Every structure is written in structure tokens, then in C-alpha cells.
């Protein structure tokens, strides 16, 4: 199972190849769905709230929503930490709350997240 700090992967230079510059969280979900990880459940955690879509801001129950990637992967989720919250805190909470956290493969170049994952 993958647990990915989405904005960290998207916005840190050298993590993704240069031809993928400008990719958003939905694009990253599609990319994972076409990768060797396409059969692994994945959670992409983003800071804050989802971007505005069609003139409205997604809030409340819409703040955690599903993205299907190329029909190959049944379980790739985009999760937003919520207003005023960062993905790092939510990822730490998810790892701490999971009794089988070792099953996660964590993707982030953030030292804070790497330390939490190694615990």
C-alpha cells in the first residue's frame, strides 16, 4: 500500500522527471494507476482543501474524494488534510493510528515524514 505526500512529490525538484512538470494531484493519481504500482491501493495526501472546481469550492464531505486512474486501480484516493492543516500532520496521524503501519510504502522527501514512517 502506498501513502504519498502528494504536494511534496509534485513540487520538489528532481522527484519526477522534467517532462512531468506541472502535474497536479489528479495527474499524479493517474500516473500511479499506469505504473508498476497500479495494483496497490494508494492514498495521496494533499495539504489544505481541494482546488475549486467549476466555480465552487469543495468542502465538507467532498474534502476527501476518490480519483480513479485509467480504470486499472480500484483504490487510489486523494485525501485533503482540511482547512489550515498540512499533509504531514495527517500522514503522521494515519501512520500512528494504523496497527499495521509497516504495510505502507511512504513516498516523501520530507524528513519529518520519513522519521514518522521509520517509527
N, C-alpha and C positions, 0 to 999 in steps of 0.2 A: 504494500500500500504506500502511496506517495502522499507526502504532506509538503506543500510547496509555498514558500513565502513569495507570492506571485510578483509583487512590485519589485522585490529585491532581484529576482531573476530577470525581470523585464528592464530594469533601469540601471543595472550595474554593468559597466563596460567590460567586455570580454567574456561574459557568461554565455550569451547567444552569439552566433555568427553575425557579422555585419549586415548580411543581406536580409536579416530578420528585424532590422532596426524599425521601430515604430509599431511593433506588435502590441496589441492590447491584451487584457486578461482573457477575453473570449478567444482571441487568436492563439494564445498560449495553450488553452484547453484543447483547441482543435489540433494544434501541433502535437500535444501529448497523445491525442487519440490516433494519430498517424505514426507514432513512434514505436519503438520496441516495448514501451510501457503501456501499449494500447489495451492490454487485458487486465491491467492493475487498476483497482479503484484509486482515485486521486482526489485530493482536496486542495484547491488553490485558494490560499487565504490572502485577502487584499485589505489594505488599510481603509478606514472610514466607511463610506456608503457607496453603493453602486452609482455609476455615472447617470446623468439624466438621459432618458430615452424618450423620443417622440414628444418632447416638450414637457415631460413630467419627471419628477424625481422619484425613484423607487425607495420606499420606506417600509418600516414595519415588517410584516410577513414576507415582503418582497426582498428584504435586505439580504437574505440568503437564498440564492436561486440556482437552479441547475443549468448546466450547459452540456449539451450532447455533442460529442466530437465525431463527426464523419460516420455516425451510426455504428462504429466499431466498439465503443466503450460504453457500457451501460451506466457507469458510475464515475463521472467526472463532475465535481461540484465546485462552483465558485462561491466562496463564502466571504462576506464583508464583515469586518470587525465591528462596525457600527459607528455612529457619530462620536467623534472625539477619541476613538480608540485606534490603536495600531495593531497591525497583523502580528507583530512579535509577541505582544501580550496574549493574544488569543491562541497563538500556536503553543506558547508555554503552558497555558491553561489546558489545552487539548492533550498535550503530552502528559502533564501531571495527572489528569483525570483518567487517562486510559490505563487500565490494569495490565494491558499487553502492549505497551508503547514500543517495545522492541520490534514489533511487526512493521513499524513505519520506516520508510526511507525518506529522510527530510532533505529538501532542497533549498539551501540558502547560503549565501556567502557571509551572512551576518554572524559575528562571533557569539552574540547573545543567544541566538537560536541554536547554533552548533553546540554550545555548552549545555543548553537545555536538552537537546537531543541525545547527547552523550550520557546524561544522567539517567 
